Amino acid sequence: MKNQYFGDINDYKKYSLLRLLGGNGQINTVVCWVLTEDDNGTDGRRTRYLEQPETWRKYDPVLYEHLREHVLDKGVRHVNIIEQANVIRNCRFYDEVIQDNMHLRDQYFDKFFKFAEGADLVFFDPDNGLGVKSVPRGKKKSSKYIYWCEVEASYESGHSVLLYQHFPRKSREPFIRSLAQQFKALKGIRNVISYCTFHVAFLLIPQPHHEDMLFENTAQVSQNWGDLIRVRKHPISRTPILV
């Protein structure tokens, strides 16, 4: 996540997803921004939806008005706007900037896991998504990713885990199915839920004892957003998946 992305159309869907999955505060949530420095790039400029309330407000009126006020009217692009608003209830935010350096990254996550103690749901919001072989952990641009060992550590701490995932240039459905099956190594995992928008996806890895509550809240996501956030359940197979 970068502050320059704050309030774009992906953010609107992301924060609404967190609000709905959190069940209006029934789930203790922690957001790890995996925050990186702004780069003055073009990403994050999709804010035209804030000029179209007749089309977009209905999906989450409270959130829409909050983003419209700060991004459109006041011109503010910073994650502390959502942190300070209590729009996402019963939620804490870890907003330290992450670095590429391996030692600094290890320190970052040591502090984060202490911060996240007691949380039911942890959301990781990296720039790009789950780590890739071409960018090893600790190397240049690794700050843009969340890595398997970090997801595993969060899950083994008892958290259900939600991940941001940017779509690569490949067929999306097979990509998401293959990604979901990567989590079969996690102890007790039974299902992964994907929430796909036009530009990005979110993957939910629920603890078995959280499934009923999170599945119930997921139904509200489908009801509110319809095809704009396409929900799929991916039962975890214990046999190899050919894609």
C-alpha positions in Angstrom: 0.0 0.0 0.0 1.1 3.5 -0.7 -0.6 6.7 0.6 -1.0 7.9 -3.0 -3.4 5.0 -3.6 -5.7 6.0 -0.8 -9.4 6.5 -1.8 -9.2 5.1 -5.4 -11.8 2.7 -6.6 -9.9 -0.3 -5.4 -9.7 1.2 -1.9 -13.4 1.8 -1.9 -14.1 -1.9 -2.5 -11.3 -2.9 -0.2 -12.5 -1.0 2.8 -16.1 -2.0 2.2 -15.0 -5.6 2.1 -13.3 -5.2 5.4 -16.3 -3.5 6.9 -18.6 -6.4 5.7 -16.3 -9.2 6.7 -15.8 -7.6 10.1 -19.6 -7.8 10.7 -19.9 -4.2 11.9 -17.3 -4.8 14.6 -18.0 -8.4 15.6 -14.6 -9.5 14.4 -11.4 -8.2 15.9 -9.5 -7.1 12.8 -5.9 -5.9 12.3 -4.7 -4.2 9.1 -1.1 -4.5 8.1 -0.7 -1.9 5.4 2.8 -3.2 4.3 3.2 0.5 3.6 5.8 1.6 1.1 6.9 5.1 0.1 5.0 7.1 -2.5 6.7 7.0 -5.9 4.8 9.7 -7.8 3.6 7.0 -10.3 0.2 6.9 -12.0 -1.3 4.2 -9.8 -4.0 5.3 -7.5 -5.6 7.8 -9.9 -8.9 6.0 -10.3 -11.0 8.4 -8.2 -13.6 9.5 -10.8 -16.2 7.3 -9.1 -16.3 9.9 -6.3 -17.8 12.3 -8.8 -20.5 9.8 -9.6 -22.6 9.3 -6.4 -25.7 8.2 -8.4 -23.7 5.2 -9.5 -21.4 4.4 -6.7 -22.8 5.6 -3.4 -25.3 2.8 -3.0 -22.8 0.1 -2.4 -21.6 1.5 0.9 -23.0 4.9 1.6 -21.2 5.6 4.9 -17.8 4.7 3.4 -18.5 6.5 0.1 -19.3 9.8 1.8 -16.2 9.5 4.0 -13.9 9.0 1.0 -15.7 11.6 -1.0 -15.3 14.2 1.7 -11.6 13.6 2.2 -10.3 12.7 -1.2 -12.6 14.7 -3.5 -13.4 17.7 -1.4 -10.3 18.0 0.8 -7.7 16.4 -1.6 -6.2 14.3 1.2 -4.6 11.0 0.2 -3.3 9.2 3.4 -4.2 6.0 5.2 -4.6 7.8 8.5 -7.9 9.1 7.2 -9.4 5.7 7.5 -7.5 4.9 10.6 -8.9 7.8 12.6 -12.5 7.5 11.4 -13.8 4.3 13.0 -15.4 3.5 9.7 -13.9 0.0 10.0 -15.0 -0.9 13.5 -13.0 -3.0 16.0 -10.0 -2.6 13.8 -6.4 -1.7 14.5 -3.8 -0.5 11.9 -0.1 -1.2 11.7 1.3 1.7 9.6 5.0 1.5 9.8 6.9 1.7 6.5 8.4 -1.6 5.3 11.9 -1.9 3.8 13.5 -4.3 1.3 16.4 -5.1 3.7 15.9 -8.6 5.2 17.0 -7.7 8.7 14.7 -4.6 8.8 11.9 -6.7 7.4 12.3 -9.3 10.1 12.1 -6.5 12.7 9.0 -5.1 11.0 7.2 -8.4 11.3 8.4 -9.2 14.8 6.8 -5.9 15.9 3.7 -6.6 13.8 3.0 -10.0 15.3 3.2 -8.5 18.8 0.8 -5.7 17.7 -1.6 -8.2 16.2 -2.0 -10.5 19.2 -5.6 -11.3 19.9 -6.8 -10.5 16.4 -9.3 -12.8 14.7 -8.6 -11.4 11.2 -5.4 -10.0 9.8 -5.4 -8.2 6.4 -2.1 -7.8 4.5 -2.2 -5.1 1.9 1.1 -5.2 -0.1 1.5 -3.2 -3.3 1.6 -6.3 -5.5 0.4 -9.4 -3.5 2.0 -12.7 -2.6 5.7 -13.1 -3.2 7.1 -14.3 -6.5 10.2 -16.3 -7.3 11.7 -13.5 -9.3 11.8 -11.2 -6.3 13.2 -13.2 -3.3 12.4 -12.0 0.2 15.0 -9.3 1.3 15.9 -8.3 -2.3 15.2 -5.1 -4.2 11.4 -4.5 -4.5 10.5 -7.3 -2.0 8.8 -4.6 0.0 6.0 -4.8 -2.6 5.1 -8.3 -1.5 3.9 -10.4 1.4 5.8 -13.8 1.6 4.6 -17.3 2.4 6.5 -17.5 5.7 4.7 -14.3 6.9 1.3 -15.6 5.9 2.1 -18.9 7.6 3.3 -17.2 10.8 0.1 -15.2 10.9 -2.2 -18.2 10.3 -0.3 -20.3 12.9 -0.8 -17.5 15.4 -4.5 -18.2 15.2 -5.5 -15.5 12.7 -7.7 -15.8 9.7 -5.8 -14.1 6.9 -7.0 -11.8 4.1 -4.5 -10.9 1.3 -4.5 -8.3 -1.4 -3.5 -9.7 -4.7 -2.8 -7.8 -8.0 -3.6 -9.6 -11.1 -0.6 -10.6 -13.3 -0.8 -10.8 -17.0 -2.2 -14.3 -17.2 -5.6 -15.9 -17.3 -7.3 -14.9 -14.0 -9.5 -17.8 -13.1 -6.7 -20.5 -13.3 -4.4 -18.1 -11.5 -6.7 -17.6 -8.6 -7.5 -21.4 -8.3 -3.8 -22.2 -8.4 -3.0 -19.5 -5.8 -5.7 -20.8 -3.5 -4.3 -24.3 -3.6 -0.9 -23.0 -2.4 -2.3 -22.7 1.0 -3.1 -26.4 1.5 0.1 -26.7 3.6 -1.5 -24.7 6.3 -2.7 -26.9 9.2 -6.5 -27.4 9.3 -7.2 -25.3 6.2 -10.4 -26.4 4.5 -11.4 -23.5 2.2 -10.0 -20.3 0.6 -12.4 -17.6 -0.5 -11.6 -15.2 -3.3 -13.1 -11.8 -3.8 -12.3 -10.6 -7.4 -12.9 -7.1 -8.7 -12.0 -5.8 -12.2 -8.5 -4.9 -11.2 -7.5 -6.9 -8.1 -8.4 -9.8 -5.9 -8.5 -10.5 -2.2 -7.9 -14.0 -0.8 -9.4 -15.1 2.6 -7.7 -18.0 4.4 -10.1 -18.6 7.3 -9.3 -20.5 10.5 -11.8 -23.5 10.7 -13.4 -22.0 13.9 -13.9 -18.7 12.1 -15.5 -20.2 8.9 -19.2 -20.0 9.9 -18.9 -16.3 10.9 -16.8 -15.3 7.9 -19.0 -17.2 5.4 -22.1 -15.5 6.8 -20.5 -12.1 6.5 -19.3 -13.0 3.0 -22.9 -13.5 1.9 -23.4 -9.8 2.7 -20.5 -8.9 0.4 -22.3 -10.7 -2.5 -25.6 -9.1 -1.6 -24.2 -5.5 -1.5 -21.7 -5.6 -4.4 -23.0 -8.3 -6.8 -20.7 -8.9 -9.7 -18.5 -6.0 -8.8 -16.9 -8.2 -6.1 -17.2 -11.8 -7.4 -17.1 -14.3 -4.6 -15.8 -17.8 -5.0 -15.2 -20.6 -2.5 -12.2 -22.8 -3.2 -12.2 -26.1 -1.3 -8.6 -27.1 -0.6 -7.5 -30.3 -2.3 -4.9 -32.6 -0.9 -4.0 -33.9 -4.3 -2.0 -31.9 -7.0 -4.0 -29.5 -9.1 -3.2 -29.3 -12.8 -3.7 -25.9 -14.3 
